[in-house]
Amino acid sequence: MTRRRVVITGMGAITPLGHNVHDLYQNQIEGKSGVGPITHFDSSRFPTTFAAEVKNFDLAQYIRNAECWKHAGLNTRFALVAAQQALADAGVLEPSAAVDRTRFGVYLGSGEGSHNFRHLIESIAAGCVDQGNRVDYVAYFRRGLTTFVGEGEYQLEPHTTAGYLAATYELLGPNYSCLTACAASSQAIGEATEMIRHGDADLMLSGGAHSMIHPFGLTGFNLLTALSTRNDAPQKASRPFDKTRDGFVLGEGAGMIVLEELEHARRRKAPIYAEITGYGTTADAYRVTDTPPDGRGAIICIRQALKDARLKPDDIGYINAHGTSTQVNDRTETYAIKQALGEYAYQVPISSSKSMLGHLIAAAGVVELITSVMALRRGVLPPTINYEFPDPDCDLDYIPNQAREKRIQHFLSNSFGFGGQNVTLIVSRFAE
């Protein structure tokens, strides 16, 4: 049986570097940083006081019935707009489009909704502590029953966003959601590709949305000592592969793409940005927050993607690295690339979008893929900014600080998640 080909026919993005695909890419080419002081809440007593927030985002500017989404988390709000952009870009936004909606599905790697920390802790819990610092549980539950909003509670479920997108844009096909940490949206794209390849759908809206810039998210990553604490210079904090790196920077946002079976796209004369040609996924089967020193999961993952794409290492013209700016990830990813690509690893240009965007967690993979698709089409590769001090353990070409002109045919995008989930995608210039 001939494998069905899968192409990208629409893209959309809401990110710390812009509210559309053009601005996202252009700001990275110019080496701009989306990092700054946290404004979502008072972070002054945290070890880290900065993040890469989406700026000046107002849902009402994009969605007519924005009031209907007043209880929705930021993940859903970002996703609604990024999906609208991608669907409009692909020419399938209106239900009247010549598309069988029962063959049009959704596969997201989307994080949980925003936590209403102030309401939960200040309004309810703190108000139920007596003068002896004892909790009045009866008062707690009574207050909770009268002040909690039911519509807000189910926003915390990761699958809610995928359901909303299906209902809002009348996508009646398969509906899935995965939350494999930092690999989630890349995994969603890979799995959505497989569904189209095997004939389970003709089109899939895929990608992810996430925000962990809230007290719970910041607390967790600070306790893991995973975040940079470079509070005196936030825009210099995310420095992948640099010897002085001290952790990643939290980001937020959403990216969506429309995946489509090639012949289906041809029949409706859809724009074709690129083709998904390779997908690899593995588990480290090691520790929750550490990668194995031998990089086994990442190495096998990259090799799987190359085999799936039927490409050799020297066919890859660019790598968009996971590149988190942690000591362990950057060292291990560099080693994995060298093991998987051999001597060619020293010739292929590599960069980390997280140096400018921060880490969008579940949404990271798709936003980085969109950036790379633009690089494939425009012939300009984004840089790794804040690269100042070479690390002997990270000795590859990371496109330091300045964008680079280069025409490429294929790129490779890595996403490695907490918990040991690894995903590699390969995207190729579309050719008849």
Buried (B, 14 or more C-beta within 10 A) or exposed (E): EEEBBBBBBBBBBBBBBBBBBEBBBBBBBBBBBBBBEBEBEEBEEBBBBBBBBBEEBEBEEBBEEBEEBEBBBBBBBBBBBBBBBBBBBBBBBEEEBEBEBEBBBBBBBBBBBBBBBEBBEEBBBEEBEEEEEEEEEEBBEEBBEEEBEEEBEEBBBBBBBBBBBBEBBEBBBBBBBBBBBBBBBBBBBBBBBBBBBEEBBBBBBBBBBBBBBBBEBBEEBBEEEBBBBBBEEBBBBBBBBBBEBBBBBBBBBBBBBBBBBBEBBEEBEBBBBBBBBBBBBBBBEBEEBEBBEBBBBBBBBBBBBBEBBEBEBEBBBBBBBBBBBBBEBBBBBBBBBBBBBEEBBEEBBBBBBBBBBBBBBBBBBBBBBBBBBBBBBBEBBBBBBBBEEEBEEBEBBBBBEEBBEEEBEBBBBBBBBBBBBBBBBBBBBBEE
